[in-house]
Amino acid sequence: MTDPPPPRRVRYIKPLGPRVLVRVVKLDERSNAGLYLPQGVKEEHADALYGEVIEVARAETDATASLGENVSGIPLGAFVLFPKDQGLRVPWDDGLRLLEVKAVCATVEEVEPDALQ
């Protein structure tokens, strides 16, 4: 009889200091004319990356608190732009970046075209 596999571990990243954890969003691989581009071409020529903030630095008010106040200044769930050469890549997931807040250039709001009129 074989031993059961060890339980799977989940890694949870808690940013410290003025940092946020961002999941890079893969953008559409089509040109403005509608042609499909080879994989990575758009990202290769881009100066910035687009991502969603999935975790923020938090102040711990006491040892038993599970979630403290967001001290990063960037809301959880916000979409942001940041230079592609910034941030620490997470070794086990290349789509995650740990960014200092000062590396975030802008937050991005996605609105319906009708709302702009």
Phi and psi in degrees as a GROMACS rama.xvg file:
@    title "Ramachandran Plot"
@    xaxis  label "Phi"
@    yaxis  label "Psi"
@TYPE xy
-95.6508  153.679  THR-2
-71.8834  146.104  ASP-3
-67.1316  151.352  PRO-4
-64.2943  150.241  PRO-5
-63.9011  152.388  PRO-6
-61.5863  143.526  PRO-7
-73.9154  137.335  ARG-8
-101.718  142.085  ARG-9
-108.85  132.934  VAL-10
-95.7647  129.202  ARG-11
-116.762  120.952  TYR-12
-98.1824  124.844  ILE-13
-113.052  104.111  LYS-14
-59.641  140.91  PRO-15
-112.047  150.197  LEU-16
67.3772  -160.216  GLY-17
-81.031  69.1924  PRO-18
-132.698  158.017  ARG-19
-134.052  153.352  VAL-20
-102.07  125.248  LEU-21
-120.603  134.857  VAL-22
-97.2805  119.598  ARG-23
-67.4676  131.201  VAL-24
-94.8911  124.587  VAL-25
-75.8876  124.155  LYS-26
-87.565  162.957  LEU-27
-55.6568  131.439  ASP-28
-89.884  38.6117  GLU-29
-118.221  148.234  ARG-30
-77.1103  172.717  SER-31
-62.0844  -25.818  ASN-32
-82.4852  -4.62681  ALA-33
95.9893  2.82319  GLY-34
-82.1152  140.378  LEU-35
-76.9156  134.993  TYR-36
-99.6843  152.18  LEU-37
-59.4836  151.42  PRO-38
-55.668  130.995  GLN-39
87.1597  -8.68808  GLY-40
-63.2691  -47.3758  VAL-41
-62.2591  -45.0875  LYS-42
-65.7145  -35.3383  GLU-43
-62.5363  -36.1085  GLU-44
-95.5213  -4.18462  HIS-45
-80.8968  146.159  ALA-46
-88.6677  -24.294  ASP-47
-129.741  158.236  ALA-48
-112.48  157.942  LEU-49
-115.999  133.192  TYR-50
-154.495  169.144  GLY-51
-109.786  132.035  GLU-52
-73.7307  116.401  VAL-53
-107.751  -10.4303  ILE-54
-157.906  147.923  GLU-55
-128.537  159.3  VAL-56
-69.2284  140.234  ALA-57
-129.832  145.963  ARG-58
-84.9116  130.035  ALA-59
-94.3296  117.161  GLU-60
-81.6979  -31.3162  THR-61
-153.345  167.038  ASP-62
-64.7127  -24.2178  ALA-63
-93.0245  -6.11187  THR-64
-71.8462  131.477  ALA-65
-83.1468  -36.5422  SER-66
-133.087  124.189  LEU-67
-97.9011  -170.151  GLY-68
-73.9265  140.506  GLU-69
-66.828  116.379  ASN-70
-104.286  2.38977  VAL-71
-78.9584  -27.159  SER-72
87.4164  -6.85358  GLY-73
-113.256  125.696  ILE-74
-67.0154  144.568  PRO-75
-61.1196  132.61  LEU-76
91.5259  -5.19121  GLY-77
-70.1244  149.643  ALA-78
-96.9912  136.35  PHE-79
-133.863  158.834  VAL-80
-111.577  137.407  LEU-81
-148.889  151.769  PHE-82
-59.2838  139.76  PRO-83
-66.1064  -19.1268  LYS-84
-93.2694  7.74053  ASP-85
-100.976  156.28  GLN-86
92.7879  154.149  GLY-87
-93.8566  121.025  LEU-88
-73.2852  135.798  ARG-89
-77.8301  124.97  VAL-90
-56.8286  -35.2689  PRO-91
-95.1774  -0.858295  TRP-92
-151.81  101.16  ASP-93
-65.8732  -14.0974  ASP-94
-84.9175  -2.13355  GLY-95
-107.166  139.625  LEU-96
-130.755  134.658  ARG-97
-97.521  112.671  LEU-98
-114.587  142.105  LEU-99
-72.8366  144.711  GLU-100
-57.4726  -36.4214  VAL-101
-67.4342  -14.6745  LYS-102
-82.2792  -15.1437  ALA-103
-77.2866  121.515  VAL-104
-83.7924  -34.939  CYS-105
-164.088  155.178  ALA-106
-97.6257  151.671  THR-107
-122.521  128.236  VAL-108
-102.944  131.234  GLU-109
-98.3162  119.58  GLU-110
-125.566  155.936  VAL-111
-71.3521  144.258  GLU-112
-56.2316  -31.7761  PRO-113
-63.5786  -29.5141  ASP-114
-72.7907  -15.8395  ALA-115
-82.5751  -12.4582  LEU-116
